[in-house]
Amino acid sequence: MKRLMGLAATAVLVLGYSVGAQADGVTFSAGETGESTQVYRLGYQIDWDKSWLQSGAGRLTGYWDAGYTYWDGDKHSSVHSVSFAPVFRYEFGNGSIKPFIEAGIGVSLFSQTQVEDNKLGSSFNFEDRLGLGVQLPGGHELSVRAIHYSNGGIKEPNDGIEAYSLNYKLPL
């Protein structure tokens, strides 16, 4: 499993370097789960460079998100996960400061099948996310995000786990 996690992390880095010209930014997140497990995430966003439903009120756009998450719990050794997701975002307004909401569904791979008391049932899980934030001048962003992980009933048990975090995006 450690080898698979290493290969997945390498793939994320290679993907990031290969599309650097399109890169939107690097994200840093810190938060916790409902069971008080500390969560730290490093992500890489690639802007779709597309927009839909553009009007004076805002626009619909999105990005690809690849990330590595470190889960630091009390009851079990540390857990690592890598994830990849398409994320849709609606940006309000057309000014230099843009509030936004976002949602996405992706996939993740965990190094263990248990995080604290939550039994995931399998290393493969789906990642559902909702976020709310603001894009600042220069492309910097601050947001809050809720992410739910579960295997979608592929294998029992399927307790799932939620992580809530504060996020910062550094534009490239």
PELIN-V896914 format. One record per residue. N is the residue number from 0. RES is the residue in one small letter. OMEGA is omega in whole degrees, 0 to 359 (999 if undefined). D_FIRST is the distance of its C-alpha to the first C-alpha in Angstrom with 2 decimals. Layout:
n-><N N>
res-><RES RES>
omega-><OMEGA OMEGA>
d_first-><D_FIRST D_FIRST>
//
This chain:
n-><0 1 2 3 4 5 6 7 8 9 10 11 12 13 14 15 16 17 18 19 20 21 22 23 24 25 26 27 28 29 30 31 32 33 34 35 36 37 38 39 40 41 42 43 44 45 46 47 48 49 50 51 52 53 54 55 56 57 58 59 60 61 62 63 64 65 66 67 68 69 70 71 72 73 74 75 76 77 78 79 80 81 82 83 84 85 86 87 88 89 90 91 92 93 94 95 96 97 98 99 100 101 102 103 104 105 106 107 108 109 110 111 112 113 114 115 116 117 118 119 120 121 122 123 124 125 126 127 128 129 130 131 132 133 134 135 136 137 138 139 140 141 142 143 144 145 146 147 148 149 150 151 152 153 154 155 156 157 158 159 160 161 162 163 164 165 166 167 168 169 170 171>
res-><m k r l m g l a a t a v l v l g y s v g a q a d g v t f s a g e t g e s t q v y r l g y q i d w d k s w l q s g a g r l t g y w d a g y t y w d g d k h s s v h s v s f a p v f r y e f g n g s i k p f i e a g i g v s l f s q t q v e d n k l g s s f n f e d r l g l g v q l p g g h e l s v r a i h y s n g g i k e p n d g i e a y s l n y k l p l>
omega-><180 179 179 179 178 178 179 179 177 179 179 180 179 177 180 180 183 180 183 181 180 188 178 180 177 181 177 182 174 180 179 178 176 179 178 171 178 183 177 185 173 184 180 182 176 182 178 182 177 173 180 177 182 179 177 180 181 181 174 180 179 180 171 180 174 183 173 180 175 181 185 183 180 190 183 176 182 179 179 174 172 184 177 183 165 183 175 182 172 179 180 176 182 182 180 175 185 171 179 169 181 179 179 175 181 181 179 179 182 178 178 181 177 175 188 180 182 179 184 178 178 177 178 178 173 180 177 183 171 180 180 182 180 174 183 178 180 178 176 180 170 181 169 186 172 180 178 177 172 181 176 179 179 182 177 355 182 181 185 178 178 175 179 187 171 188 174 176 175 181 178 999>
d_first-><0.00 3.82 5.36 5.02 6.20 8.59 9.81 10.50 12.30 14.16 15.22 16.62 18.55 19.88 20.98 22.69 24.56 25.58 27.28 28.60 32.11 31.24 29.09 30.27 28.66 26.00 25.45 24.93 24.48 24.78 25.19 24.21 23.46 26.16 24.76 25.27 21.68 22.09 20.34 20.37 19.64 20.24 21.05 22.76 25.47 27.21 30.57 31.64 35.13 36.66 38.66 40.27 42.93 44.28 47.33 49.06 46.80 43.55 41.04 37.83 35.16 31.39 28.42 24.83 22.43 19.02 17.50 15.08 15.58 15.37 16.20 18.29 19.37 21.66 20.41 16.70 14.79 13.99 11.64 10.67 11.02 12.24 15.07 17.83 21.21 24.82 27.15 30.86 33.23 36.91 38.76 42.13 45.08 45.64 46.23 44.34 42.76 40.97 39.56 36.80 34.76 31.49 29.17 26.10 23.51 20.16 16.51 13.48 9.73 8.82 6.27 8.38 10.96 13.84 15.63 18.76 20.56 19.09 17.03 15.31 14.78 11.77 8.96 11.41 14.60 17.86 19.37 23.16 25.12 28.72 30.22 33.64 34.76 37.19 37.17 39.36 41.46 39.61 36.53 35.15 33.83 33.45 31.95 30.62 27.80 26.46 23.07 22.03 18.56 18.41 17.15 20.80 21.34 18.92 17.76 19.40 19.44 19.55 20.88 19.67 20.20 22.53 22.57 25.92 26.32 28.91 28.14 29.79 29.70 30.89 32.35 31.85>
//
